[in-house]
Amino acid sequence: MRIALLAALVAGAACADSSSYGSPARLVVGASVTVIVNSLRPMQLTARVLDTGGRVVPGSRVHYELQSGAPLRLSATGVATCVRSGDAVVRAVSGALVAPVVVRCRPVDRVRSMRMLNLLAGGPPQELPFEAVDSAGRPVALLAGYVTIRDSGTARVQGTRVAGITSGTTSLDIRIGERTAHASVHVYALAETFDSIQPGQHLAVSVRLASGAARAWQLPAGREPYFITVIRHGDERPTFRMTVIGANCSPGLDAVSYFCSAREGARVVTSSPLAAQSAEQVSGALAVWRQDEP
């Protein structure tokens, strides 16, 4: 599911000589006319009274009124508490100035994580590996939250996507309302083979196979375990099948990954699942992380 993250509301106040302010001309509530609330806890709506020059007029009094819409507990000072999912229209009033704001209540009960995101260095970005759900387990699509990445030199957040920058490991954290989730991020550098992969290294080879074709990739034997997975290309082409031979493997984190200990002669065989008469090709990347320690 696509997660539509919106920027969190940030309010600020300017400091200047009070004699430099003009008459109140405009009332602005937050950063936009819509506020996304993913919590059932109280939150403060923040309004600013601006003069004709766009400067904040200090000392201005603002009160709030619930105009219509979903149930919303609202104090005169702008403390809003969502009762359930729905939309409510609130008016902020300061003298003759009035500003409407739509409060979209979308309570989030839990944020699910894919736990692990695998990317190609310089490859196409992928969607954030999180899904928010309500108390009934239904996806919540309208979200306001924060995403932080531990090492932006390894991967970078681009809106609701994550792009790999250079090979290595980092992590993502997301906060929506009071809920948080965590995922590790692994970025793989493209290579021709895995023959010289070292402990701690993340490598990937690009695979493109005609229907009925197969290719084998050697894995160096060693004490360090391997994590092996498939990364799809940005297009919608079918991806290849993967079989590990000459290694002791256990299931990975999804249907296309394994944790393996490689013996002498270990190899990964990639093959096309398409019938031999098909003119279509399969493509993707075979990604291997040789871990640091047994």
Secondary structure in CASP SS format (residue, H / E / C, confidence):
PFRMAT SS
TARGET T0000
AUTHOR 0000-0000-0000
METHOD secondary structure of the structure
MODEL  1
M C 1.00
R C 1.00
I C 1.00
A E 1.00
L E 1.00
L E 1.00
A C 1.00
A C 1.00
L C 1.00
V C 1.00
A C 1.00
G C 1.00
A C 1.00
A C 1.00
C C 1.00
A C 1.00
D C 1.00
S H 1.00
S H 1.00
S H 1.00
Y C 1.00
G C 1.00
S C 1.00
P E 1.00
A E 1.00
R E 1.00
L E 1.00
V E 1.00
V E 1.00
G C 1.00
A C 1.00
S C 1.00
V C 1.00
T E 1.00
V E 1.00
I E 1.00
V E 1.00
N C 1.00
S C 1.00
L C 1.00
R C 1.00
P C 1.00
M E 1.00
Q E 1.00
L C 1.00
T C 1.00
A E 1.00
R E 1.00
V E 1.00
L E 1.00
D E 1.00
T C 1.00
G C 1.00
G C 1.00
R C 1.00
V E 1.00
V C 1.00
P C 1.00
G C 1.00
S C 1.00
R C 1.00
V C 1.00
H E 1.00
Y E 1.00
E E 1.00
L E 1.00
Q E 1.00
S E 1.00
G E 1.00
A C 1.00
P C 1.00
L E 1.00
R E 1.00
L E 1.00
S C 1.00
A C 1.00
T C 1.00
G C 1.00
V E 1.00
A E 1.00
T E 1.00
C E 1.00
V C 1.00
R C 1.00
S C 1.00
G E 1.00
D E 1.00
A E 1.00
V E 1.00
V E 1.00
R E 1.00
A E 1.00
V E 1.00
S E 1.00
G C 1.00
A C 1.00
L E 1.00
V E 1.00
A E 1.00
P E 1.00
V E 1.00
V E 1.00
V E 1.00
R E 1.00
C E 1.00
R C 1.00
P C 1.00
V C 1.00
D C 1.00
R E 1.00
V E 1.00
R E 1.00
S E 1.00
M C 1.00
R C 1.00
M E 1.00
L E 1.00
N E 1.00
L E 1.00
L E 1.00
A E 1.00
G C 1.00
G C 1.00
P C 1.00
P C 1.00
Q E 1.00
E E 1.00
L C 1.00
P C 1.00
F E 1.00
E E 1.00
A E 1.00
V E 1.00
D C 1.00
S C 1.00
A C 1.00
G C 1.00
R C 1.00
P E 1.00
V C 1.00
A C 1.00
L E 1.00
L E 1.00
A E 1.00
G E 1.00
Y E 1.00
V E 1.00
T E 1.00
I E 1.00
R C 1.00
D C 1.00
S C 1.00
G C 1.00
T C 1.00
A E 1.00
R E 1.00
V E 1.00
Q E 1.00
G C 1.00
T C 1.00
R E 1.00
V E 1.00
A E 1.00
G E 1.00
I C 1.00
T C 1.00
S C 1.00
G E 1.00
T E 1.00
T E 1.00
S E 1.00
L E 1.00
D E 1.00
I E 1.00
R E 1.00
I E 1.00
G C 1.00
E C 1.00
R E 1.00
T E 1.00
A E 1.00
H E 1.00
A E 1.00
S E 1.00
V E 1.00
H E 1.00
V E 1.00
Y E 1.00
A E 1.00
L E 1.00
A C 1.00
E C 1.00
T C 1.00
F C 1.00
D C 1.00
S C 1.00
I C 1.00
Q C 1.00
P C 1.00
G C 1.00
Q C 1.00
H E 1.00
L E 1.00
A E 1.00
V E 1.00
S E 1.00
V E 1.00
R E 1.00
L E 1.00
A E 1.00
S C 1.00
G C 1.00
A C 1.00
A E 1.00
R E 1.00
A E 1.00
W E 1.00
Q E 1.00
L C 1.00
P C 1.00
A C 1.00
G C 1.00
R C 1.00
E C 1.00
P C 1.00
Y E 1.00
F E 1.00
I E 1.00
T E 1.00
V E 1.00
I E 1.00
R C 1.00
H C 1.00
G C 1.00
D C 1.00
E C 1.00
R C 1.00
P C 1.00
T C 1.00
F C 1.00
R E 1.00
M E 1.00
T E 1.00
V E 1.00
I E 1.00
G E 1.00
A E 1.00
N E 1.00
C E 1.00
S E 1.00
P E 1.00
G C 1.00
L C 1.00
D C 1.00
A C 1.00
V C 1.00
S E 1.00
Y E 1.00
F E 1.00
C E 1.00
S E 1.00
A E 1.00
R E 1.00
E E 1.00
G E 1.00
A E 1.00
R E 1.00
V E 1.00
V E 1.00
T E 1.00
S E 1.00
S C 1.00
P C 1.00
L C 1.00
A C 1.00
A C 1.00
Q C 1.00
S C 1.00
A C 1.00
E C 1.00
Q E 1.00
V E 1.00
S E 1.00
G E 1.00
A E 1.00
L E 1.00
A E 1.00
V E 1.00
W E 1.00
R E 1.00
Q C 1.00
D C 1.00
E C 1.00
P C 1.00
END
